[in-house]
């Protein structure tokens, strides 16, 4: 695989890990914007270079699945 594909896969993995951590820690209903902000922060701490627009798109595509998987609520 190319370095770009590896980078994208790593970003997706970190985004999914962040979603699990963030959504499982939320006790109150919160906004998707707050969740996304926390996810972006998590990924940025672990990767030198990130594509925020890709992470946002990946987040939007998967948030409903993750929400049920991690038993979280959001508005």
Helices and strands as residue ranges (DSSP letters): H 3-25, H 32-46, H 52-69
